[in-house]
């Protein structure tokens, strides 16, 4: 089990900088044009696994949440989802035969708002997937849910369709905060929906929260976290709001003067961290918590936790196939992404049956660094000898530059190093992204672009 985080304000002030979240290495910013379905076929042939994780992107939302940086399409026209499903069906029929030797062990629907789909549309999608892919009997089937847009019987329908995991985007329980970000939601309705999911017996219930939004205060966020703990979800993500109005137009509608100060934001996270640990949650890393008996927490304690484009996961040995607009796949040593906008996505699917447009082929150096970064970000400890054996390198020589970059963090007590291991300390695990950045060969270019959220 990892060390419980120790809050050191002087280190927070020194190291609270922007950095990648490392859902992949190289990160998605490194993807380049020129990739096609041929590269997908190559990747499948080169892959040494035949287990698949499926991600389906449903981009539609009924209403624009001003803070959102996701790939989404705001519409009230339900028929747009039918057109989207028509193209998704073409993409599934084009790609599924390539994976006929795979079994699917994990399915996740993200967005946008996947529950924008009606019960009939959702049933159509699940039937399509079940027809064209082979699912294991114990497959995880998860879906992201906006509690405000959930049709009355949708949770029951989702359970009947085989979904066993739900993730609710709650963000905050304060009415004023929700109104400020154009996301009015009835607190009692959210509580009722989470209770309904618990009653229906979903295997895992996750809640997504955000701190740093307009009109949030230290006290109001304390109340929100108390309400959250009372709901008792299995997992919780507490995201730091990244204000990037130059990148996300909707964020320009938010008043920066209404946002909590950097000091207050940090205090919110500190209070949340302490309270979640008191309530019996395990700190998984960055902004994620899980009950100590949750399989995510168990996997971390066993040294078996993984991380991919879906975040922390117990299914790291799967290839990941993304379907739908903007979806990202990671098959073997290739990362591939579909067209990000609907019109080009529709055109590519209609003409070619495939919308892959960008990608990267991982070289040996990428794979070595990806392994090191994943080990550190998941387990907070790395055995140099294991890496040396796996990749036939001399660790200290290969990573001479990275270890040099790590030394100041070592001097500040964030990391300890010896001949055998690199260990993240209790002071350091809040800064795991910065520690991983020392091993990131692409970082200089990425820092110039300054396109990451702050680490805390």
Residue pairs with C-beta under 8 A, 6 or more apart in sequence:
1 282
1 300
1 301
2 283
2 285
2 300
2 379
2 380
2 424
2 429
3 380
3 424
3 425
3 426
3 429
4 277
4 283
4 426
5 273
5 283
5 426
5 427
5 429
5 430
6 425
6 426
6 427
7 270
7 273
7 430
8 413
8 427
11 412
11 413
11 414
11 427
11 431
12 266
12 430
12 456
14 412
15 412
15 414
15 431
15 434
15 455
16 262
16 266
16 454
16 455
16 456
17 434
17 454
17 455
18 450
18 452
18 453
18 454
18 455
19 433
19 434
19 436
19 437
19 452
19 454
19 455
20 27
20 29
20 433
20 436
20 437
20 440
20 446
20 452
21 286
21 433
21 452
21 453
22 307
22 373
22 374
22 377
22 433
22 436
23 307
23 308
23 309
23 310
23 311
24 308
24 309
24 328
24 330
24 335
24 370
25 366
25 369
25 370
25 373
25 374
25 440
26 335
26 360
26 362
26 366
26 370
26 442
27 442
27 446
28 328
28 335
28 337
29 442
29 446
29 449
29 451
30 360
30 442
31 335
31 337
31 358
31 359
31 360
32 358
32 359
32 360
33 357
33 358
34 358
34 359
35 334
35 336
35 337
35 356
35 357
35 358
35 359
36 354
36 356
37 94
37 95
37 352
37 353
37 354
37 356
39 334
39 336
39 356
39 359
39 361
40 95
40 98
40 329
40 331
40 334
40 336
40 354
40 356
41 98
42 334
43 331
43 332
43 333
43 334
43 336
44 98
44 99
44 319
44 331
44 332
46 332
46 333
46 334
47 319
47 331
47 332
47 333
48 332
49 317
49 318
49 319
50 101
50 102
50 103
51 102
51 103
51 104
51 105
51 315
51 317
51 318
51 319
52 99
52 102
52 103
52 104
52 105
52 106
52 133
52 318
52 319
52 320
52 321
53 104
53 105
53 106
53 107
53 108
53 308
53 310
53 313
53 315
53 318
53 319
53 320
53 321
54 104
54 106
54 107
54 108
54 129
54 133
54 320
54 321
54 323
55 108
55 109
55 110
55 309
55 310
55 320
55 321
55 322
55 323
55 327
55 328
56 88
56 107
56 108
56 109
56 110
56 114
56 125
56 129
56 322
56 323
56 324
56 327
57 71
57 110
57 111
57 112
57 322
57 323
57 324
57 325
57 326
57 327
58 81
58 84
58 109
58 110
58 111
58 112
58 113
58 114
58 116
58 117
58 324
59 71
59 72
59 73
59 84
59 111
59 112
59 324
59 325
59 326
59 342
60 72
60 73
60 74
60 75
60 80
60 81
60 84
60 111
60 112
60 113
60 116
61 72
61 73
61 74
61 75
61 111
61 112
61 113
61 116
61 146
61 149
62 74
62 75
62 76
62 113
62 116
62 149
63 74
63 182
63 183
64 72
64 74
64 182
64 250
65 171
65 181
65 182
65 183
65 250
66 180
66 181
66 182
66 183
66 250
66 251
66 253
66 254
67 171
67 181
67 210
67 213
67 241
67 250
67 251
67 254
68 248
68 250
69 242
69 244
69 247
69 248
69 251
70 111
70 112
71 112
71 325
71 326
71 340
72 111
72 112
72 113
73 80
73 112
73 342
78 118
78 121
81 116
81 117
81 118
81 121
82 121
83 346
84 324
84 325
84 342
85 117
85 121
85 124
85 125
85 128
87 345
87 346
87 349
87 350
88 125
88 128
88 323
88 324
89 128
90 349
90 350
90 353
91 323
91 324
91 349
91 353
91 354
91 355
92 128
92 129
92 132
92 323
93 132
93 353
94 349
94 352
94 353
94 354
95 321
95 323
95 353
95 354
96 132
96 133
99 133
99 321
100 134
102 133
102 134
102 319
103 134
103 135
103 136
104 133
104 134
104 135
104 136
104 139
105 135
105 136
105 138
105 139
105 140
105 315
105 318
106 139
106 140
106 141
106 142
106 313
106 315
106 318
107 129
107 135
107 139
107 140
107 141
107 142
108 140
108 142
108 143
108 144
108 310
109 142
109 143
109 144
110 144
110 310
111 144
113 144
113 145
113 146
113 149
114 122
114 143
114 144
114 145
115 122
115 143
115 144
115 145
115 146
115 149
115 150
115 151
115 154
116 149
117 125
118 151
119 151
119 153
119 154
119 157
122 154
122 157
122 158
122 161
123 157
123 161
126 161
126 162
129 135
140 164
140 165
140 203
140 315
141 162
141 163
141 164
141 165
142 163
142 164
142 165
142 166
142 167
142 204
143 158
143 163
143 165
143 166
143 167
144 167
144 169
145 166
145 167
145 168
145 169
145 193
146 168
146 169
147 168
147 169
147 170
147 185
147 189
147 190
147 193
147 194
148 183
148 184
148 185
148 186
148 189
150 193
151 157
155 166
155 193
155 196
155 197
155 200
156 200
158 166
159 200
159 201
159 202
163 202
164 202
164 203
164 204
165 202
165 203
165 204
165 205
165 206
166 197
166 202
166 204
166 205
166 206
167 205
167 206
167 207
167 208
168 190
168 193
168 194
168 197
168 205
168 206
168 207
168 208
168 233
169 208
170 190
170 207
170 208
170 209
170 228
171 177
171 178
171 181
171 183
171 208
171 209
171 210
171 213
172 178
172 209
172 210
172 213
172 216
172 220
172 221
172 224
173 187
173 190
173 223
173 224
173 227
173 228
174 215
174 216
174 220
174 223
174 224
175 184
175 187
176 215
177 213
177 214
177 215
177 216
177 220
178 184
178 185
180 213
180 214
180 215
180 254
180 255
180 258
181 213
181 214
181 254
182 253
187 227
191 227
191 231
194 205
194 207
194 231
194 233
195 231
197 205
198 205
198 232
204 234
204 235
204 294
204 295
205 233
205 234
205 235
206 233
206 234
206 235
206 236
206 237
207 228
207 231
207 233
207 235
207 236
207 237
208 236
208 237
208 239
209 224
209 225
209 228
209 236
209 237
209 238
209 239
210 238
210 239
210 240
210 241
211 221
211 238
211 239
211 240
211 241
211 260
211 265
211 268
211 269
211 272
212 240
212 241
212 243
212 259
212 260
212 265
212 268
213 241
213 254
213 259
214 254
214 255
214 258
214 259
215 258
216 259
216 260
216 268
217 260
217 264
218 260
218 264
218 267
218 268
218 271
221 268
221 271
221 272
222 271
222 275
225 271
225 272
225 275
225 276
226 275
228 236
229 275
229 276
229 279
234 290
234 291
234 294
235 288
235 289
235 290
235 291
235 294
235 296
236 276
236 281
236 288
236 289
236 290
237 287
237 288
237 289
237 311
238 269
238 272
238 276
238 287
238 288
238 289
239 287
240 265
240 269
240 287
240 453
240 454
240 456
241 259
242 452
242 453
242 454
243 251
243 254
243 256
243 259
244 251
244 451
244 453
245 251
245 252
245 254
247 451
260 268
266 456
269 287
269 456
273 283
276 283
276 289
277 283
280 291
280 292
281 289
281 290
281 291
281 292
282 289
282 290
282 291
282 292
282 294
282 297
282 300
282 301
283 289
283 429
284 290
284 296
284 297
284 300
284 305
284 312
285 312
285 377
285 378
285 380
285 429
285 432
286 377
286 432
286 433
286 455
288 296
288 311
288 312
290 296
290 297
291 297
295 314
296 305
296 312
296 313
296 314
299 305
299 306
299 314
300 378
300 379
303 379
304 314
305 312
305 313
305 314
305 316
305 378
305 379
306 312
306 313
306 314
306 315
306 316
306 317
306 374
306 378
307 313
307 316
307 374
307 377
307 378
308 315
308 316
308 320
308 330
309 320
309 322
309 328
309 330
310 320
312 378
316 374
319 329
319 330
319 331
319 332
320 328
320 329
320 330
320 331
321 329
321 331
322 328
322 329
322 337
322 338
323 338
324 338
324 345
325 338
325 339
325 340
325 341
325 342
325 345
325 355
326 337
326 338
326 339
326 340
326 345
327 337
327 338
328 335
328 336
328 337
328 338
329 335
329 336
329 337
329 356
330 336
333 361
333 362
333 366
333 367
334 359
334 360
334 361
334 362
335 359
335 360
335 362
336 356
336 358
336 359
337 356
337 357
337 358
337 359
338 345
338 348
338 355
338 356
338 357
339 345
339 348
339 355
339 357
344 355
344 357
345 355
348 354
348 355
348 357
349 355
360 366
362 370
364 391
365 441
367 391
368 387
368 391
368 393
368 398
369 439
369 440
369 441
371 387
371 390
371 391
372 382
372 387
372 399
372 439
373 436
373 439
373 440
375 381
375 382
375 387
376 382
376 422
376 424
376 432
376 435
376 436
376 439
377 432
377 433
377 436
380 423
380 424
380 428
380 429
380 432
381 421
381 422
381 423
381 424
382 421
382 422
382 423
383 420
383 421
384 395
384 396
384 419
384 420
384 421
384 422
385 395
385 420
387 393
387 395
388 394
388 395
396 403
399 439
402 438
402 439
403 417
403 438
405 437
405 438
406 415
406 417
406 422
406 435
406 438
409 415
409 428
409 431
409 434
409 435
409 438
410 416
410 417
412 427
413 425
413 427
413 428
414 424
414 425
414 427
414 428
414 431
414 434
414 435
415 422
415 423
415 424
415 425
415 428
415 435
416 422
416 423
416 425
417 423
424 432
424 435
428 435
430 455
430 456
431 455
431 456
433 455
434 455
437 443
440 446
446 452
